[in-house]
Amino acid sequence: MSEPNCPICGSEVDEGRSSDYGERQQYDCPRCGQYEITATAAAMLHARINQDPLVVARASHAVRSMIMTNQWPFIDSTNVDELVNEPLPAIQHQLQNLLDWSKAKAGEAQLSQISLPTLDSLASIVGASDVASVVQLFRWGESEGLFEANEKDRNLRLAPAAWSDPVGAQDKKAEPMADQDEGIERGHCPKCGGDREADIVGDFSETIKFDKQGLVWVLKEYFILKCRGCRTTFVKLTHRYSEDEDYDIDPATGETIITIEPYIEYWPSPIRRERPIWFHKIKDQQLKELMTETYDAVDGDQRILAAIGTRTALDRAMVLLGADGGDNFAQKLKTLKTKDLISDQEKRALEVLTDAGSASAHRSWRPTEAQLLTMLDGIESLLYRMFVLDDALESMKSEVPKRPHRERTPK
């Protein structure tokens, strides 16, 4: 059996977890790093690579830039073109990326020898187009007195100059303020998921005072951020309230330290539940809108609304499957069971789901996050089997070659 290959660069990879019935697949690539991709996005990538060879370098560097937490970067049809169309960094930024990576590897042993990965992996890390460009970066960095590199033995040693000003810092000081980067801020990217480094596109702060002396106040800081991985733009708002002061003791000086833990909001809201890859295949617009609003409520941590939305989506699904719209939930479930559309086990599971949604609607029950996700597992399982899988199997059936007819030889 042949080894699987990376959909981006073609290297042999280790395959990780598969999900969504094989539609999503994780890869651990020595060049691109760890990431998860849908089958649709992989097919789109293949087509883009055939059109432009630089797509490999762009996508590989983009994935490397997205690897910042324990979560695997996720590539689907909605962000694949953003990754492949994002230009590679300028040569100065490539050299700075190489220095930043080398400093992280060296740690406190600033002048120690650093082992390098393969040059194609390093090209993805720094954003170079190919191995030859990495070698040119080595020669340029050596001419600037920043390090000594030996690509043959795959090692590098930083010079003291590398630990001072960033590459091009002297030039940037002479540039007008409008041409300079605003800075970097960490935030929850709505597309990558998880905490990410992002470029600050714009920022604004205001202090609101609630008394004449200014003793009670709230500081609001707004940041317009662009993710350094997928380049999605989002807004981060931090609130600091004067009444939230906390006190600690500095262990070194013994002095009292006043801290205020900020309350953070994002727009769009962080995605708490990924939409299933098959979600767009649901044909009924009303059912799709119900589930979309339910997911929006989940992302906003509005669990009561999300639980009610789950129950309402189930109600709509049962009507589409032939239940009478005027019946109550118990009667609708009984109809589905009579039609052999659900098993006894599914009927019991859906009864729990409807009871949970009813408790939220009529008794203000707020499920835990884990309980809400279990409810979503239940409704998604039903929707996939009833409205997506059957059509997919029917379509596949027409394309599966039939067994050839064999003439029986008479005995």
ZINORGI-V288710 format. One record per residue. N is the residue number from 0. RES is the residue in one small letter. PHI is phi in whole degrees, 0 to 359 (none if undefined). BURIAL is 1 if it has 24 or more other ideal C-beta (glycine too) atoms within 12 Angstrom, else 0. D_LAST is the distance of its C-alpha to the last C-alpha in Angstrom with 1 decimal. Layout:
N/RES/PHI/BURIAL/D_LAST + N/RES/PHI/BURIAL/D_LAST
This chain:
0/m/none/0/40.8 + 1/s/286/0/43.6 + 2/e/289/0/47.0 + 3/p/292/0/48.0 + 4/n/244/0/50.6 + 5/c/293/1/53.8 + 6/p/296/1/53.4 + 7/i/271/1/57.0 + 8/c/251/1/57.5 + 9/g/86/1/54.0 + 10/s/291/1/55.1 + 11/e/292/0/52.7 + 12/v/227/1/53.6 + 13/d/264/0/53.1 + 14/e/274/0/51.5 + 15/g/256/0/53.3 + 16/r/293/0/52.8 + 17/s/252/0/50.4 + 18/s/217/0/51.4 + 19/d/52/1/50.9 + 20/y/58/0/47.1 + 21/g/87/0/47.0 + 22/e/286/1/49.3 + 23/r/250/1/52.2 + 24/q/223/1/51.9 + 25/q/268/1/54.6 + 26/y/228/1/55.1 + 27/d/244/1/57.5 + 28/c/259/1/58.1 + 29/p/295/1/60.5 + 30/r/266/1/62.0 + 31/c/272/1/62.0 + 32/g/90/1/62.4 + 33/q/269/1/60.8 + 34/y/199/1/59.8 + 35/e/236/1/57.3 + 36/i/218/1/55.7 + 37/t/274/1/53.5 + 38/a/297/1/50.3 + 39/t/295/1/52.0 + 40/a/295/1/55.1 + 41/a/297/1/53.0 + 42/a/294/0/51.3 + 43/m/297/1/54.8 + 44/l/299/1/56.2 + 45/h/303/1/53.5 + 46/a/293/0/54.5 + 47/r/293/1/58.2 + 48/i/294/1/57.8 + 49/n/296/0/56.2 + 50/q/276/0/59.2 + 51/d/212/0/61.9 + 52/p/300/0/61.6 + 53/l/290/0/64.7 + 54/v/302/1/62.7 + 55/v/301/1/61.4 + 56/a/295/1/65.0 + 57/r/295/1/66.3 + 58/a/294/1/63.5 + 59/s/296/1/63.5 + 60/h/292/1/67.3 + 61/a/299/1/67.2 + 62/v/295/1/64.9 + 63/r/301/1/67.0 + 64/s/289/1/70.1 + 65/m/278/1/68.4 + 66/i/278/1/67.9 + 67/m/225/1/71.0 + 68/t/225/0/69.9 + 69/n/286/0/67.1 + 70/q/280/0/65.1 + 71/w/279/1/62.5 + 72/p/304/1/63.3 + 73/f/244/1/61.0 + 74/i/244/1/59.8 + 75/d/223/1/58.3 + 76/s/294/1/58.3 + 77/t/276/1/61.9 + 78/n/238/1/63.5 + 79/v/297/1/61.3 + 80/d/290/1/63.2 + 81/e/296/1/66.5 + 82/l/293/1/65.5 + 83/v/282/1/64.3 + 84/n/264/0/67.3 + 85/e/289/1/70.0 + 86/p/299/0/71.8 + 87/l/295/1/72.0 + 88/p/296/1/75.5 + 89/a/297/0/78.3 + 90/i/301/0/79.0 + 91/q/296/0/81.9 + 92/h/289/1/79.7 + 93/q/298/1/77.0 + 94/l/294/1/79.6 + 95/q/294/1/80.9 + 96/n/298/1/77.4 + 97/l/296/1/77.1 + 98/l/295/1/80.5 + 99/d/298/1/79.6 + 100/w/296/1/76.4 + 101/s/294/1/78.1 + 102/k/296/1/81.0 + 103/a/297/0/78.6 + 104/k/289/1/76.9 + 105/a/289/1/80.3 + 106/g/64/0/81.8 + 107/e/287/0/85.2 + 108/a/279/0/84.6 + 109/q/296/0/85.6 + 110/l/253/0/85.9 + 111/s/282/0/82.9 + 112/q/280/0/80.1 + 113/i/252/1/77.1 + 114/s/281/0/73.5 + 115/l/262/1/71.7 + 116/p/285/1/68.1 + 117/t/300/0/66.0 + 118/l/293/1/67.8 + 119/d/289/1/65.1 + 120/s/293/1/65.5 + 121/l/294/1/69.3 + 122/a/300/1/68.9 + 123/s/292/1/67.2 + 124/i/294/1/70.0 + 125/v/271/1/72.9 + 126/g/94/1/71.3 + 127/a/276/1/71.2 + 128/s/284/1/68.9 + 129/d/198/1/67.5 + 130/v/295/0/68.3 + 131/a/300/0/70.8 + 132/s/292/1/72.8 + 133/v/296/1/73.0 + 134/v/298/1/74.4 + 135/q/297/1/77.0 + 136/l/299/1/77.9 + 137/f/303/1/78.5 + 138/r/296/0/80.9 + 139/w/293/1/82.7 + 140/g/298/1/83.1 + 141/e/292/1/84.4 + 142/s/294/0/86.9 + 143/e/274/1/88.2 + 144/g/73/0/88.7 + 145/l/269/1/86.3 + 146/f/192/1/84.0 + 147/e/243/1/82.7 + 148/a/238/1/79.0 + 149/n/231/0/76.7 + 150/e/291/1/73.4 + 151/k/293/0/72.1 + 152/d/269/0/72.8 + 153/r/56/0/72.1 + 154/n/215/0/75.4 + 155/l/210/1/78.4 + 156/r/231/1/81.9 + 157/l/287/1/84.0 + 158/a/265/0/87.6 + 159/p/306/0/90.5 + 160/a/297/0/90.6 + 161/a/291/1/87.1 + 162/w/265/0/88.5 + 163/s/262/0/91.3 + 164/d/290/0/90.9 + 165/p/298/1/87.5 + 166/v/301/1/86.5 + 167/g/78/0/88.6 + 168/a/297/0/90.8 + 169/q/296/0/94.0 + 170/d/293/0/92.7 + 171/k/293/0/91.7 + 172/k/296/0/95.2 + 173/a/272/0/96.6 + 174/e/281/0/94.2 + 175/p/296/0/95.2 + 176/m/302/0/94.1 + 177/a/296/0/91.8 + 178/d/269/0/89.6 + 179/q/269/0/89.1 + 180/d/294/0/86.2 + 181/e/287/0/87.3 + 182/g/133/0/85.7 + 183/i/235/0/82.7 + 184/e/223/1/82.1 + 185/r/274/0/79.2 + 186/g/198/1/77.5 + 187/h/274/1/74.4 + 188/c/287/1/72.3 + 189/p/289/1/70.5 + 190/k/261/1/67.5 + 191/c/290/1/67.1 + 192/g/82/1/68.0 + 193/g/84/1/70.3 + 194/d/284/1/73.6 + 195/r/224/1/73.9 + 196/e/282/1/76.6 + 197/a/219/1/77.7 + 198/d/283/1/80.3 + 199/i/278/1/83.2 + 200/v/279/1/83.4 + 201/g/198/0/86.4 + 202/d/209/0/88.3 + 203/f/204/0/91.1 + 204/s/224/0/93.0 + 205/e/213/0/95.4 + 206/t/246/0/97.5 + 207/i/254/0/98.4 + 208/k/258/0/101.5 + 209/f/254/0/102.1 + 210/d/215/0/105.7 + 211/k/295/0/108.8 + 212/q/282/0/108.9 + 213/g/75/0/105.3 + 214/l/279/0/104.5 + 215/v/247/0/101.4 + 216/w/207/0/99.0 + 217/v/225/0/95.4 + 218/l/256/0/94.2 + 219/k/248/0/91.3 + 220/e/239/1/89.5 + 221/y/253/1/87.0 + 222/f/233/1/84.7 + 223/i/266/1/82.4 + 224/l/243/1/79.7 + 225/k/235/1/77.0 + 226/c/303/1/74.2 + 227/r/283/1/74.2 + 228/g/264/1/70.4 + 229/c/269/1/68.9 + 230/r/70/1/72.3 + 231/t/286/1/72.2 + 232/t/263/1/75.7 + 233/f/210/1/76.8 + 234/v/243/1/80.1 + 235/k/241/1/81.4 + 236/l/237/1/84.4 + 237/t/249/1/86.3 + 238/h/248/1/88.9 + 239/r/235/1/91.6 + 240/y/257/0/93.9 + 241/s/299/0/97.2 + 242/e/282/0/96.8 + 243/d/264/0/93.7 + 244/e/300/0/95.7 + 245/d/232/0/94.6 + 246/y/235/0/96.6 + 247/d/216/0/95.8 + 248/i/248/0/97.7 + 249/d/292/0/97.3 + 250/p/295/0/96.7 + 251/a/276/0/98.5 + 252/t/254/0/101.6 + 253/g/79/0/101.8 + 254/e/280/0/102.4 + 255/t/280/0/100.9 + 256/i/248/0/98.1 + 257/i/260/0/97.5 + 258/t/233/0/93.9 + 259/i/231/0/92.4 + 260/e/285/0/88.6 + 261/p/283/0/87.4 + 262/y/261/0/85.3 + 263/i/245/0/82.7 + 264/e/236/0/80.9 + 265/y/229/1/78.4 + 266/w/224/0/77.5 + 267/p/298/0/74.6 + 268/s/297/1/74.0 + 269/p/301/1/71.8 + 270/i/282/1/68.2 + 271/r/267/1/67.5 + 272/r/219/1/64.0 + 273/e/295/1/61.7 + 274/r/291/1/60.0 + 275/p/301/1/56.3 + 276/i/297/1/54.6 + 277/w/266/1/52.7 + 278/f/303/1/55.9 + 279/h/292/0/56.2 + 280/k/276/1/52.9 + 281/i/292/1/54.4 + 282/k/275/0/54.8 + 283/d/286/0/57.4 + 284/q/295/0/60.8 + 285/q/294/0/62.7 + 286/l/296/1/60.4 + 287/k/296/1/60.6 + 288/e/294/0/64.4 + 289/l/299/1/64.6 + 290/m/290/1/62.7 + 291/t/298/0/64.7 + 292/e/292/0/68.0 + 293/t/295/1/66.6 + 294/y/297/1/65.9 + 295/d/299/1/69.3 + 296/a/294/1/70.9 + 297/v/298/1/68.9 + 298/d/298/1/70.2 + 299/g/274/0/73.8 + 300/d/58/0/73.4 + 301/q/264/0/74.0 + 302/r/289/1/71.9 + 303/i/296/1/73.0 + 304/l/298/1/72.2 + 305/a/295/1/68.8 + 306/a/295/1/67.9 + 307/i/295/1/68.9 + 308/g/297/1/67.0 + 309/t/297/1/63.8 + 310/r/296/1/64.2 + 311/t/294/1/64.9 + 312/a/296/1/61.8 + 313/l/296/1/59.7 + 314/d/301/1/61.3 + 315/r/297/1/60.4 + 316/a/298/1/56.8 + 317/m/294/1/56.4 + 318/v/295/1/57.8 + 319/l/297/1/55.4 + 320/l/272/1/52.5 + 321/g/113/0/53.7 + 322/a/286/1/56.4 + 323/d/285/0/59.6 + 324/g/298/0/62.4 + 325/g/274/0/65.0 + 326/d/284/0/63.4 + 327/n/279/0/64.5 + 328/f/298/1/62.4 + 329/a/298/0/61.2 + 330/q/291/0/60.1 + 331/k/294/1/58.3 + 332/l/296/1/56.4 + 333/k/296/0/55.5 + 334/t/297/1/54.1 + 335/l/297/1/51.9 + 336/k/292/1/50.6 + 337/t/297/0/49.9 + 338/k/282/0/48.0 + 339/d/60/0/45.9 + 340/l/275/1/47.2 + 341/i/228/1/48.7 + 342/s/272/0/47.9 + 343/d/300/0/50.5 + 344/q/296/0/51.2 + 345/e/295/1/51.9 + 346/k/300/1/54.0 + 347/r/295/0/56.2 + 348/a/295/0/56.5 + 349/l/288/1/57.5 + 350/e/295/1/60.0 + 351/v/296/1/61.8 + 352/l/297/1/61.8 + 353/t/293/1/63.4 + 354/d/297/1/65.9 + 355/a/294/1/66.9 + 356/g/296/1/67.4 + 357/s/293/1/69.4 + 358/a/297/0/71.6 + 359/s/290/1/72.4 + 360/a/288/0/73.1 + 361/h/251/0/75.2 + 362/r/232/0/76.6 + 363/s/56/0/76.9 + 364/w/286/0/74.5 + 365/r/252/0/74.1 + 366/p/292/1/70.9 + 367/t/290/0/70.8 + 368/e/298/0/69.0 + 369/a/296/0/66.2 + 370/q/295/1/65.9 + 371/l/295/1/65.9 + 372/l/295/0/63.1 + 373/t/295/0/61.1 + 374/m/299/1/61.6 + 375/l/294/1/60.5 + 376/d/303/0/57.3 + 377/g/295/1/56.5 + 378/i/290/1/57.1 + 379/e/295/1/55.4 + 380/s/300/1/52.3 + 381/l/294/1/52.1 + 382/l/298/1/52.9 + 383/y/297/1/50.3 + 384/r/291/1/47.5 + 385/m/274/1/48.6 + 386/f/243/1/49.9 + 387/v/234/1/48.3 + 388/l/298/0/45.1 + 389/d/301/0/43.2 + 390/d/296/0/44.1 + 391/a/295/0/43.1 + 392/l/293/0/39.7 + 393/e/295/0/39.2 + 394/s/294/0/40.2 + 395/m/294/0/37.9 + 396/k/302/0/34.9 + 397/s/289/0/35.2 + 398/e/259/0/35.2 + 399/v/287/0/32.3 + 400/p/298/0/29.4 + 401/k/281/0/26.4 + 402/r/296/0/23.0 + 403/p/293/0/21.1 + 404/h/285/0/18.3 + 405/r/252/0/14.9 + 406/e/285/0/12.3 + 407/r/276/0/8.9 + 408/t/279/0/6.4 + 409/p/296/0/3.8 + 410/k/285/0/0.0
